[in-house]
């Protein structure tokens, strides 16, 4: 039974809301849009619904309250459903089970059983075959009814499967099919792996033969090559000594030439100093001349300015004198006009005083008339109100009298009906008491049997749950291992394909390698990056150190490089760089630098020593990496570069670089990029890890088989006990429900009898009250009519007097208005006179002030004229003095220019002598540097040969001299060495581990064959299990369809008051896949398909089918969401009557807006939306609900 539903943050329920459910029928009602269907959605959601559209949304985030204009959105949604499991319908050892689901806006989701985190899979398994799950029939909405009514049989099949209890079998079958599918995939991978391993075996066998041949040829090559290197060292040392002697002689000649150059340079610098002195004097004189010129220009401008000032001042004085005379005449005219306006103003004042006295008398008369009219108007209004009140009261008394007469007649009829009902209830009480006594004896006997079965079932369930946990854990571990092995195999295959196709290299490199593969011309080893093996910890550092060199092609000699360069040119495939190992010349790091580096912080070693490669391409490695140093950090790299004079590139483990010369490169670099260097190591690591996991997977599978066999025996034992227990519990539930229903019916009958007695007394008392009230109301009506007539007469007299007084008032009011208008007109004229007089006074005063100002301005202009005349005279004197000074400065400038030209001529002659001495020094310096370079080149070649001796053969010079054979003929020894080299090159890259790898590969092939046989055996076993499950499902489903069909026909006839209906299996002969057709024959119609019925008939037929299933396998609770909305009132009554028949054994929750459904409920929950967008729940217990079973 459903105990409660707790909602917080779900759709329109932002606040914590708890709805408690009880036995019987609970109805959830409310207006459209209030959120009542959100309660059904909450139940669906907490049971695991994953479709946002089923929950009437677009995405799952829509179930979280999204806020309103007044409320903020919430961050998560939570629903908890609490179930009473005292009858152990759910397979869990708790009396009360709470299911909780949370969803956050981040997309995270949580499921809990009794506040313990779990998976959605655990909830589905808990509810399986209990009719409570999403595919069951405990939650029926309009969409579920549509599925039953749909023409598609598969839409309604889920309900029948849930009722028949085969959902768990189907789940186990689907799990077995998934395992078969995974085993098929495993077989494909194993077959692919076997084919790959067999191909590898052929290749490894050939590589082992090549390894043995390589060992013999390499031994002879070492002796000859060592002797030839020693001979080359002797030649190079002789050349070095000769170049050092020549350099000493050139240094002496260079010293003499430098002394002569210094003498000529000193003379040249003296001449430059003289020229600088003359330039400074010339600059000073030119500045003085420019300043004088500027002053002359300024005084010329001042002369024009002073003359303009004099002319302007003269014109201003004349203009001021004219304005002064005009203002004097204006003041005299204004004073004469002001005197004429004063007499006219006095006449208007006398006329206004007369009119104001007349207005005062009329206002007093008007006030007296108004007071008399208002008094009569108030009296008339009071009488009218009293008349209306009397008429209204008479109407109320007459209406009440009529109502009382109708009530009295109805009460008399009810009184007769109560007497009949009391007699009937007494008989019903006696019958119900006897039936309850018999039910109590049957229930006690059933409870004793259930106690024994519960003890046995608890022990069996404990064993089964332990077995499930063990098999699930082992199975998950096996699936994880299998997934990782598949991922590693895919990663290794992908990298091998990239390596074979030379992906990541430039287009010319790929084209050359493809052409080499076709022609097998020989001489090309491959791109340098594909020939190196690097420890993973140093891969990034070496990759940075190589840079573009990783794409360079390594070949045996220059002729091979020439051929392929010509091929690229002919085919227009681009450009490529080649490293012919026989002719490469490369430098090394001297021993002193190595000693310094080895003691430095963070030292790792030389980059050329950090890689593993074939001896044949070692020169290419030293050519590209021989002068690159590896350290731990960028700080270590900067320090080491400084110590070595910035002559070498230094690379850190993270790929930062300090280049030769001091430039630096670094920053972030994606760690996921493997480059071309990472492939061989990744392939080997992936293969090795996959092989280790395969062994672990085999052991895990053996454990799973053993645990699965043990679980099977536990499950069979548990199923037998649970079936017995379920049968006993169903019987107990039926007895308890029937007993409770009868007790409730008895209590209801007794309560009803008490209510009838109380109602009888109340009716008697009410009839007496009505008789007395009706007599009093007759007297009130007669008295009210007399008062109304008196009021009508008084109103007529007052109305005539009031109209006469109003006429006199309006005449007086018109006279007052005319007088007020005349006085206002005179006041306007007086205000105009005063305004004009004030304006004239202001104009006269302003003119006098302006005359005073003009007098002062005229005197100022006169003074300015005199000042301008004096400035003109002084400026003319200054201009004459400046002209004399400019003439003297110009003569001095011409003299300095002549002296500077003579100094320039002497300086050019000295420059030619100095350049000649410099050319001699430069020539000798070039020759000396060339000799030193030749000496250094000889030293480098000696170092290169010593390095080659060490790097190629691991020998010092002393060790080589003791080991080398004598060479009777240099040409013959060289030819023999080249021949050995050619034969070694023809062998190609050598896998020195080929023999050992071949033996290991054979063992791996044998192990893989054994794995394949195990997978095939597991597939056969799974097929057998699926066959057994199919047989069990067919038998159980057929029996369920048969029983539901019988119930369907019976319920249909009850709901339709006749007719018949049936379920028909159509199409496929297999009951598990056959279509489930529905045929119905309402009373008066032919037997026909569901699609041919009317809308109401279709809906009621679907409801009949649901009740037929519930009758066979009752659900602990059932939620109906407006399923009866398409029914008329009569069919709604049939629907609710049938629900009450089963309410004693099942809990019903009805979401509805139909009045008939609400009347049948024991409790009502009303959903309202007092605040827009916020749903709230109110509850009501109905005491007048019908008894169950009626």
C-alpha positions, 0 to 999 in steps of 0.5 A, spaced: 500 500 500 502 507 498 503 510 505 505 517 502 508 521 497 514 527 499 515 532 493 520 538 493 522 542 487 518 538 482 515 542 477 510 546 480 511 544 487 517 548 489 516 547 497 516 541 501 509 537 500 507 531 503 501 527 501 499 521 506 495 516 503 490 511 506 486 505 505 480 506 500 479 511 495 483 518 495 481 523 490 486 528 487 482 534 484 483 541 482 482 546 476 485 545 470 493 548 470 493 547 478 498 541 478 494 535 480 497 531 474 504 533 476 502 528 482 501 523 478 508 525 474 512 525 480 510 518 482 512 515 475 518 519 475 520 516 482 519 509 479 524 511 474 521 514 468 526 516 463 522 519 458 521 527 458 515 527 453 512 522 458 512 527 463 510 532 459 516 536 458 522 537 453 528 535 457 529 532 464 531 538 466 524 541 466 522 537 472 525 542 476 521 548 478 524 553 474 521 559 478 516 565 477 516 572 477 516 572 485 520 566 486 527 564 484 528 557 481 531 551 485 537 547 484 534 540 484 528 536 484 526 530 489 521 525 490 520 520 495 515 514 495 513 510 501 510 504 501 507 499 506 511 492 505 508 489 511 505 483 506 512 482 503 509 484 496 516 487 494 522 482 495 526 486 500 526 485 508 523 491 510 516 493 513 516 500 510 520 501 503 521 508 501 524 510 494 527 516 492 530 520 486 533 526 485 535 530 479 540 536 479 540 542 474 547 539 472 544 533 469 547 529 475 541 524 478 541 520 484 536 514 486 535 511 493 532 505 497 531 507 504 535 513 504 541 508 501 544 510 494 542 505 489 542 504 481 536 505 477 537 497 475 536 496 483 529 499 483 527 496 476 529 489 479 525 491 486 519 492 482 519 487 477 513 483 477 509 487 482 505 491 478 508 497 481 513 498 475 512 503 469 510 497 465 505 495 470 498 497 471 498 500 478 499 507 474 493 508 469 493 515 465 489 517 459 496 515 455 495 508 458 488 507 456 490 509 449 495 504 449 490 499 450 485 502 445 491 502 440 491 498 433 498 496 435 498 490 439 505 491 442 502 497 446 498 493 450 502 487 451 506 490 457 500 490 461 499 482 460 506 480 461 506 484 468 500 481 470 502 474 468 509 475 472 514 473 466 517 480 466 523 477 470 523 471 465 524 476 459 529 480 463 533 474 464 532 472 457 534 479 454 540 479 459 542 472 456 541 474 449 546 480 450 551 475 453 551 471 447 552 477 443 558 479 447 560 472 446 559 473 438 563 479 438 569 476 442 569 470 437 570 475 432 576 478 436 579 472 437 579 469 430 582 476 428 587 475 433 589 468 431 589 470 424 594 476 426 598 472 430 599 466 425 601 472 420 606 474 425 609 467 426 611 467 419 614 474 419 618 472 426 621 466 423 624 469 417 627 475 422 630 469 426 634 467 420 636 474 418 639 475 425 644 469 425 647 472 418 647 479 421 651 476 427 657 473 422 657 479 417 658 484 423 664 481 426 668 481 420 666 488 418 668 491 425 675 489 424 676 492 417 672 498 419 677 499 425 683 499 421 681 503 416 679 509 421 686 508 424 689 509 417 684 516 416 686 518 423 694 518 421 692 522 415 688 527 418 693 529 424 698 530 418 694 535 415 692 539 421 700 540 423 701 543 416 695 548 417 697 550 424 704 552 421 701 556 416 697 560 420 703 562 425 706 566 419 700 570 417 699 572 424 706 576 424 704 579 418 697 581 420 700 585 426 704 590 422 698 591 418 694 593 424 700 598 426 699 602 420 692 602 420 692 605 427 696 611 425 692 613 419 686 612 423 689 617 428 690 623 423 683 622 420 680 623 427 684 629 428 681 632 421 674 630 423 675 634 430 677 640 426 670 640 422 666 639 428 669 645 431 667 649 425 660 646 425 659 648 432 661 655 430 657 655 424 651 653 428 651 658 433 652 664 428 646 661 424 642 661 430 644 669 432 642 671 424 635 667 425 634 670 431 635 677 428 631 676 422 625 674 427 625 680 431 625 684 424 619 680 422 616 682 429 617 689 429 614 690 422 608 686 424 607 691 431 608 697 426 601 695 422 598 693 429 599 700 432 596 703 426 590 699 426 589 700 434 589 708 433 584 708 427 580 703 431 580 708 437 578 714 433 572 711 430 570 708 437 570 715 440 566 718 434 560 713 435 560 714 443 558 721 442 553 720 437 549 715 442 550 720 448 546 725 444 540 720 442 539 717 449 538 725 452 532 726 447 529 719 449 529 721 456 525 727 455 519 724 451 518 718 456 517 723 462 512 727 458 508 721 457 508 718 464 504 725 467 498 724 462 497 717 464 496 718 471 489 722 471 486 717 467 487 712 472 484 716 478 477 715 474 477 708 473 478 707 481 472 711 483 467 707 478 470 700 481 468 702 488 461 703 486 460 696 483 463 693 489 458 696 494 452 693 489 455 686 489 456 685 496 448 686 497 446 681 492 451 676 495 447 676 502 440 675 498 443 669 494 446 666 501 439 666 504 435 663 498 440 658 498 439 656 505 432 655 504 432 651 498 437 646 501 433 645 507 426 643 503 431 639 499 433 635 505 427 634 507 424 631 501 430 626 500 429 623 507 422 622 506 423 618 499 429 614 502 424 612 508 418 610 503 423 606 499 426 602 505 418 600 507 417 598 500 424 593 500 422 590 507 415 588 505 418 585 499 423 581 503 417 579 508 413 576 502 419 572 499 421 569 506 414 567 507 413 563 500 420 560 502 418 558 509 411 555 506 416 550 501 420 548 506 415 546 510 412 542 505 419 538 504 420 537 511 413 533 512 416 529 506 422 527 509 419 526 516 415 520 512 422 517 509 426 517 515 421 512 519 421 507 513 429 508 513 430 506 520 426 500 520 431 497 514 437 499 518 435 495 524 435 488 519 442 490 516 445 490 523 443 483 525 446 480 518 453 484 518 454 482 526 453 474 524 458 475 518 463 478 521 464 472 527 465 467 521 470 471 518 474 472 524 475 464 525 478 464 517 483 469 518 486 466 524 487 460 521 491 463 515 495 467 519 498 461 522 500 458 516 503 465 513 508 465 519 511 458 518 512 460 510 515 467 512 521 464 516 522 459 510 522 464 505 527 469 509 532 464 509 531 462 502 531 470 500 538 471 504 541 466 500 539 468 493 541 475 494 548 473 496 548 469 490 546 475 486 551 480 489 556 475 488 555 474 480 553 481 479 560 483 482 564 478 478 560 479 471 562 486 472 569 485 473 569 480 467 566 486 462 570 491 464 576 486 463 573 485 456 572 492 455 579 494 456 582 488 452 578 490 446 580 497 447 588 495 448 587 491 441 584 497 437 589 502 440 595 497 438 592 495 431 590 503 429 598 504 431 600 499 427 596 501 421 599 508 422 606 505 422 605 501 416 602 507 412 607 512 414 601 516 417 604 523 420 609 523 415 610 528 409 607 526 403 614 525 399 616 521 404 610 516 404 610 516 396 617 514 397 616 508 402 610 506 398 614 506 391 620 502 395 615 497 397 613 496 390 620 496 387 624 493 393 630 497 390 633 497 396 638 502 400 632 506 404 631 504 411 625 509 412 624 515 416 628 516 421 622 517 426 620 510 425 627 507 426 628 509 433 625 506 440 625 511 445 623 510 453 616 513 454 619 518 459 624 521 454 619 521 448 617 528 448 624 531 449 627 526 443 621 528 439 622 536 440 630 535 439 629 531 432 624 536 430 623 535 422 629 531 422 624 525 424 621 525 417 628 525 414 629 519 410 635 514 412 639 511 406 645 507 405 649 512 400 649 518 396 647 514 390 641 512 393 639 519 395 641 522 388 636 516 385 630 518 389 631 526 389 631 525 381 625 520 382 621 526 386 623 531 381 620 527 375 614 525 378 613 532 381 612 529 388 615 534 392 621 535 396 625 530 402 631 530 406 636 524 406 641 522 410 646 517 407 649 514 413 656 512 409 657 519 407 654 523 413 659 528 417 657 530 424 660 533 430 660 531 437 661 533 444 668 534 446 670 530 453 671 537 457 664 539 455 661 532 457 665 532 464 662 539 465 655 537 463 655 530 467 656 534 474 651 539 472 644 539 476 638 535 472 643 532 467 640 526 463 645 525 457 646 526 450 640 525 446 643 520 441 644 516 447 637 516 449 634 512 443 635 505 441 636 503 433 640 499 429 647 500 428 646 501 420 643 508 422 647 510 428 651 515 423 644 518 422 642 518 429 649 522 431 648 527 425 641 529 428 642 528 435 649 528 437 650 535 439 644 535 443 644 535 451 638 532 455 636 535 462 630 535 467 628 542 467 628 549 463 632 552 469 637 546 468 637 547 461 639 555 462 644 553 467 648 548 462 647 552 456 651 558 460 656 553 462 658 550 455 658 557 452 651 556 448 655 552 443 649 546 444 642 545 444 639 543 451 632 540 451 628 538 457 624 532 459 618 537 458 620 539 451 623 546 452 629 548 448 635 552 449 638 553 442 645 554 440 646 562 441 641 562 447 634 563 443 629 559 447 623 555 445 617 552 450 610 552 453 604 548 453 604 542 448 599 536 448 600 530 452 596 526 448 600 527 441 604 521 440 607 523 434 611 518 430 616 516 435 611 514 440 608 508 436 613 502 437 613 503 444 605 504 445 604 498 440 608 493 444 606 496 451 598 495 449 600 488 446 603 486 453 598 489 457 592 486 453 596 479 454 596 480 461 589 482 462 586 476 458 589 471 463 586 475 468 579 475 464 579 467 464 580 466 471 574 471 472 570 467 468 571 461 471 569 464 478 563 467 474 561 460 472 561 457 479 557 462 482 552 462 477 551 455 478 550 456 486 545 462 484 541 457 480 540 452 485 538 458 490 533 461 486 529 455 484 528 453 492 526 461 493 521 461 487 517 455 490 517 457 497 515 464 495 509 462 490 506 458 497 507 464 501 504 469 495 498 464 495 497 464 503 498 472 503 493 473 497 488 469 501 489 473 508 489 480 504 482 478 501 480 475 508 482 482 512 479 486 507 473 483 507 473 483 514 475 490 514 469 492 509 464 489 513 466 492 520 466 499 516 459 497 513 456 495 520 459 502 523 456 506 517 449 503 518 449 504 526 452 511 525 446 512 519 441 510 524 443 515 530 443 520 524 436 518 522 434 519 530 437 526 530 434 528 524 427 526 526 428 530 532 430 536 528 425 536 523 419 536 528 422 542 532 423 546 525 416 545 523 414 548 529 418 554 528 416 555 521 408 555 523 410 561 528 414 565 523 409 565 518 404 568 523 408 574 525 410 575 518 402 576 516 402 582 521 408 585 519 405 586 512 399 590 514 402 595 518 408 596 512 402 598 507 399 603 512 406 607 513 407 607 505 401 611 504 403 616 509 410 617 506 407 618 499 402 624 501 408 628 505 413 627 499 408 631 494 407 637 498 414 638 499 416 637 492 412 643 490 415 648 495 422 646 493 421 648 486 419 655 487 425 657 492 430 654 486 427 659 481 428 665 486 435 662 487 437 662 480 435 669 478 439 672 484 445 668 482 445 671 475 445 678 477 451 677 482 455 674 476 454 680 472 457 685 477 463 680 478 464 681 471 464 688 471 469 689 477 474 684 474 474 688 467 476 695 471 481 691 475 484 689 468 484 696 466 488 699 472 493 693 472 495 695 465 496 702 467 500 700 473 504 696 468 506 701 463 508 706 468 513 702 471 516 700 465 516 707 463 520 709 470 525 703 468 526 705 461 528 712 464 533 710 469 536 705 464 537 711 459 540 715 465 545 709 467 547 708 459 549 716 459 554 715 465 557 709 462 558 712 455 561 718 458 567 714 461 568 710 455 569 716 450 574 718 455 578 711 455 578 711 447 581 718 447 587 715 452 588 709 447 589 714 441 594 717 444 598 711 446 598 708 439 601 714 437 607 713 441 608 706 440 608 707 432 614 712 434 618 707 438 617 701 433 620 705 427 627 706 432 628 699 433 627 697 426 633 701 424 638 698 429 636 691 428 637 692 420 645 694 422 646 687 426 643 683 421 648 685 416 654 684 421 651 677 422 651 675 415 658 677 413 661 672 419 657 666 416 660 667 409 667 666 413 665 660 417 662 656 411 669 657 407 673 655 412 669 648 413 669 646 406 677 647 406 677 642 412 672 637 408 677 636 403 683 634 407 679 629 411 677 626 405 684 625 403 686 622 410 680 617 409 683 614 403 689 612 406 686 609 412 681 605 408 687 602 404 690 600 411 684 597 413 683 593 406 690 590 407 688 588 415 682 585 412 685 580 407 690 578 412 685 576 417 681 572 412 687 568 410 688 567 417 681 565 419 681 560 413 687 557 416 684 556 423 678 553 420 681 548 416 685 546 422 678 546 426 675 542 420 681 537 421 680 537 429 673 535 428 674 530 423 679 527 427 673 527 433 668 524 428 673 519 427 674 517 434 667 518 435 665 513 430 670 508 432 667 509 439 659 509 437 660 504 432 664 499 435 665 501 442 672 502 442 677 507 444 683 509 440 688 505 444 683 499 444 682 499 436 690 499 435 691 493 439 685 490 436 685 492 428 688 487 423 694 490 419 692 493 412 696 490 406 692 494 401 688 500 403 683 499 396 682 492 397 680 493 405 676 498 403 672 494 397 671 488 402 668 493 408 663 496 403 661 489 400 660 487 408 656 493 409 652 492 403 650 485 405 648 487 412 644 493 409 641 487 404 639 484 410 635 490 412 633 492 420 634 486 424 630 483 430 635 481 435 629 478 439 626 474 433 628 467 436 625 468 443 619 472 440 617 466 436 617 461 441 613 466 445 608 467 440 607 460 439 605 459 446 600 465 445 597 462 439 595 455 443 592 460 449 588 463 444 585 457 441 583 455 448 579 461 449 575 460 443 573 453 445 571 456 452 567 462 448 563 456 444 561 452 450 558 458 454 554 460 448 551 453 447 549 453 455 546 460 454 542 458 448 539 452 453 537 457 458 534 461 453 530 455 451 528 453 458 526 461 459 521 461 453 518 455 455 516 457 462 514 464 459 509 461 454 506 456 459 505 462 464 503 467 459 497 462 456 494 461 463 494 468 464 491 470 458 486 465 459 484 467 466 484 475 464 479 473 458 474 470 463 474 476 468 474 480 462 467 477 459 465 478 466 467 485 468 464 487 461 457 485 462 457 488 469 459 495 467 455 495 461 449 491 464 450 486 459 453 484 453 460 480 452 467 481 450 473 477 449 481 477 448 483 473 441 491 471 440 492 473 432 497 472 427 503 468 430 502 462 433 507 463 438 503 466 444 509 471 446 509 474 439 502 473 437 498 480 437 492 481 442 486 483 439 480 485 443 473 484 441 467 487 445 459 486 444 455 492 448 448 490 449 444 491 443 450 490 438 454 485 434 461 482 437 466 487 433 473 489 434 474 495 439 476 500 433 468 500 431 465 502 438 464 509 440 469 513 444 465 512 451 464 505 449 472 504 447 474 507 454 469 503 458 471 497 455 479 499 456 477 500 464 473 493 464 480 490 461 484 493 467 479 491 472 479 484 469 487 484 470 486 487 477 481 481 479 486 476 477 493 479 480 491 485 484 496 491 485 498 494 492 495 500 489 492 503 483 493 510 480 487 513 475 489 519 472 482 522 469 481 515 465 473 516 466 474 523 463 471 521 456 465 517 460 458 520 461 455 521 468 451 514 468 458 510 466 462 514 471 457 512 476 458 505 474 466 506 474 466 508 481 461 503 483 466 498 481 472 501 484 468 501 491 467 494 490 474 492 490 476 498 495 476 493 501 482 489 498 486 495 494 488 502 495 485 507 489 488 514 488 484 518 482 486 524 479 479 527 476 475 533 475 468 529 475 463 530 480 461 523 480 468 520 482 469 525 487 462 523 491 465 516 491 472 518 494 473 517 502 478 523 502 479 529 497 486 532 496 485 539 493 490 542 488 490 549 488 494 555 485 493 561 490 500 564 488 501 564 480 505 558 478 506 554 485 501 548 487 499 547 494 495 541 497 489 541 501 485 535 504 478 533 506 475 527 509 468 525 507 464 522 512 458 521 507 462 516 503 458 510 500 460 503 503 465 498 500 462 493 496 455 497 495 
